[in-house]
Amino acid sequence: MRLRNVKNAQEILDSCAFLIKNPKEYKGKYKDLFANNNPICLEIGMGKGDFIKQMAQNYPNINFIGVEKMTSILARAIQNLTPCHLPNVKVMRVDALELQQIFSCEISTIYLNFSDPWPKSRHAKRRLTSEIFLNIYDDIFKDTKTIIQKTDNVPLFESSIISLTNHGYKIEDISLDLHQTPKENYMTEYEKKFAKENIKINYLKATKK
Ligand SMILES: C[S@@+](CC[C@H](N)C(=O)[O-])C[C@H]1O[C@@H](n2cnc3c(N)ncnc32)[C@H](O)[C@@H]1O
């Protein structure tokens, strides 16, 4: 996601009440942070937060945590989410590589929306569905592991199917043209842009017991 540096980004993060400032301290205790036993879902690479905002509004009994590694982008997400006052949303500025140090068997679903495709094979390890990340996710899921991916990028989608299947996931649901498939769907910022350009969206839901 391209974004000019947001000048006061760090101040926006510092004054945000729903930013988890010290995420490692809550490892194994995220239900206490939300003060309920509702499922906890992550969106990794949340961008400006459009998806998580709509999900949290429509599913008040599910907790959502937005994970974003870029300070400026997270600042924009915070500005987007703040007026909504959603008690079931928190955000953290974290690289997904650190998630094992932050969560312990407490996540129900991971959403990967329009993740960076890393097209060069020498960068394949950086894809959020590479073996490295799937091993990290194994440790943070609670029981049944569920990953839901949307992408315009066909090579990333194909490599995700191979990687997920090799890792023991079953592809439960798939669409090569999500917007022509009757399914509940909340659009992300990138997705809205692609929809305007009539670019097909690939969707999958993968689970592992
Ligand atoms: C292409 S954008 C998509 C944003 C949003 N999900 C959407 O669909 O509009 C990918 C986002 O993922 C973030 N990202 C990429 N790798 C990440 C990682 N390892 N950990 C956390 N965030 C990451 C980027 O900073 C960027 O904001």
Ligand as a Chemical Component Dictionary entry (heavy atoms), coordinates in Angstrom:
data_LIG
# 
_chem_comp.id                   LIG 
_chem_comp.type                 NON-POLYMER 
_chem_comp.pdbx_formal_charge   0 
_chem_comp.three_letter_code    LIG 
# 
loop_
_chem_comp_atom.comp_id 
_chem_comp_atom.atom_id 
_chem_comp_atom.alt_atom_id 
_chem_comp_atom.type_symbol 
_chem_comp_atom.charge 
_chem_comp_atom.model_Cartn_x 
_chem_comp_atom.model_Cartn_y 
_chem_comp_atom.model_Cartn_z 
_chem_comp_atom.pdbx_ordinal 
LIG C1  C1  C 0  -1.748 -4.294 -0.408 1  
LIG S1  S1  S 1  -2.117 -3.682 1.153  2  
LIG C2  C2  C 0  -3.804 -4.229 1.436  3  
LIG C3  C3  C 0  -4.487 -3.469 2.519  4  
LIG C4  C4  C 0  -5.921 -3.914 2.878  5  
LIG N1  N1  N 0  -5.940 -5.254 3.413  6  
LIG C5  C5  C 0  -6.837 -3.811 1.700  7  
LIG O1  O1  O 0  -7.231 -4.847 1.145  8  
LIG O2  O2  O -1 -7.214 -2.683 1.327  9  
LIG C6  C6  C 0  -1.190 -4.790 2.196  10 
LIG C7  C7  C 0  -1.010 -4.273 3.617  11 
LIG O3  O3  O 0  -0.392 -5.296 4.388  12 
LIG C8  C8  C 0  0.608  -4.720 5.222  13 
LIG N2  N2  N 0  1.580  -5.794 5.489  14 
LIG C9  C9  C 0  2.339  -6.424 4.583  15 
LIG N3  N3  N 0  3.120  -7.350 5.169  16 
LIG C10 C10 C 0  2.819  -7.326 6.492  17 
LIG C11 C11 C 0  3.295  -8.038 7.612  18 
LIG N4  N4  N 0  4.267  -8.971 7.496  19 
LIG N5  N5  N 0  2.791  -7.770 8.831  20 
LIG C12 C12 C 0  1.825  -6.798 8.973  21 
LIG N6  N6  N 0  1.337  -6.073 7.923  22 
LIG C13 C13 C 0  1.823  -6.329 6.702  23 
LIG C14 C14 C 0  1.150  -3.577 4.391  24 
LIG O4  O4  O 0  1.806  -2.592 5.178  25 
LIG C15 C15 C 0  -0.112 -3.052 3.730  26 
LIG O5  O5  O 0  -0.767 -2.077 4.518  27 
# 
loop_
_chem_comp_bond.comp_id 
_chem_comp_bond.atom_id_1 
_chem_comp_bond.atom_id_2 
_chem_comp_bond.value_order 
_chem_comp_bond.pdbx_ordinal 
LIG C1  S1  SING 1  
LIG S1  C2  SING 2  
LIG S1  C6  SING 3  
LIG C2  C3  SING 4  
LIG C3  C4  SING 5  
LIG C4  N1  SING 6  
LIG C4  C5  SING 7  
LIG C5  O1  DOUB 8  
LIG C5  O2  SING 9  
LIG C6  C7  SING 10 
LIG C7  O3  SING 11 
LIG C7  C15 SING 12 
LIG O3  C8  SING 13 
LIG C8  N2  SING 14 
LIG C8  C14 SING 15 
LIG N2  C9  SING 16 
LIG N2  C13 SING 17 
LIG C9  N3  DOUB 18 
LIG N3  C10 SING 19 
LIG C10 C11 SING 20 
LIG C10 C13 DOUB 21 
LIG C11 N4  SING 22 
LIG C11 N5  DOUB 23 
LIG N5  C12 SING 24 
LIG C12 N6  DOUB 25 
LIG N6  C13 SING 26 
LIG C14 O4  SING 27 
LIG C14 C15 SING 28 
LIG C15 O5  SING 29 
# 
